[in-house]
Amino acid sequence: MVISDWPRLSLAHYQARARVAKVLAHPSRLMILDALAERERCVCELTELVAADQSTVSKHLALLKQAGLVADRRDGAKTYYRPTICCLKGLWECIETVLKENLRAQQAAMGE
């Protein structure tokens, strides 16, 4: 492959990808997405999960929603959230593979 073939996508597209990646770059948001993959949840359940107050969890959810990763629905006074995509399992598997490979490389470097 010749370097002149790059970039394949526009800068704006890479910037959009980076915005989604940035939203994913927080442990609480990853926990929230993992929990939502099981079932729809209200904010009150998620505050307990991430051990944060409702306003903090709501801010996390707003960022996830802006990135297009979750959707919400109102039911009386409660708001319930669900993922909008089904590909997160593949992302988590990819990340776990990277973590395992990094661990193997570190162990090899330590002579273990």
N, C-alpha and C positions, 0 to 999 in steps of 0.2 A: 504494500500500500504506500502510496506517495502522500507526503504531508499536505500537498496542495489540495488533496481531496477534503481536507478539514477546514472549517467546521462544516459538518453535514447539515446542521440545523442553524437557524438564525440565532444571533446573540440574545434576542428577546425570548426565544424558546428556552435557551439555557438559563436565563435569568428566572423564568417561570419555574423551571425545575428546581432551581436553587431556593426559591421561596417555599416550595412544598417541603424540600429537604430541611430547611431551617425550622419550619413548624414541627417537623418530626424530631428535631434535635433537643428534646426535653424529656427527662424520665417520666414526669407526671403525665404528659400527653401520650407517651407510649403505653403507660399503664391504663389510661383511659381507653385508648383504642383497643387494647387487648381485651379489656372488660366488655366493651361494646361488641366485640366480635362474637361473644357468647350470646348476648341478647340486648335488647333495647333497655336503657337505664335512665333513671331520672337523676338530676343534679345531686339530690340528697344522698343517693347511693354512691355517687362518684366522689363526693367530699369525704366520705368515710374511707373509701378506697385509698385515696392519695393523701389522706390526713392533712387536708387544707380546708380553709374556710370557703364558703359558698362563692364569694366574689372572686377568689383566686381560681377556683374550678371553672366558674363561668367565663373568665378571661381565657383560660386554656381552651374551653369549648368554642368560644368565639373565633379563636385563631384556627382551630381545626375546621370549623364551618367555613371560614373565609377561604381556606385552602381547598375546600371541596371534599374534605375527608369524612365529614359527618353531616347529618341532617337532623332537624328537630321537629317535634310536633307538640302542641299544647294539649293538655287534658286537664281542664279546670285550672287550678293554680300551679300545677306541675308541668314541667317541660321534660320530655323524654328525648333521648339522643340515640342514634343508630349510625353505623357506618354507611357510607354511600358507595363504597367499593368492596369488592370481595378478594382483592389480590394481596391483602396485607399478610396473609399466612405465608405466601411466597417470599415476601420481603423479610419477615422474621426469620424464615429458614435461611435465607441468604446471609443475614447478619450473624446468625448463629454459626454458620459455616466459616465466616471470616473470623469470628472470635476463637473458634476451635483451631483454625490454622495459625492464628497469631500466637495462641498458647503453645502449640507444637513447636513453632519457630523459637519462642522464648525458652522452652524447655531444652531444645536442641542446643541453643546458644549457651545454656548453663551446664550442658553435659549430662542432662538427666535422661 
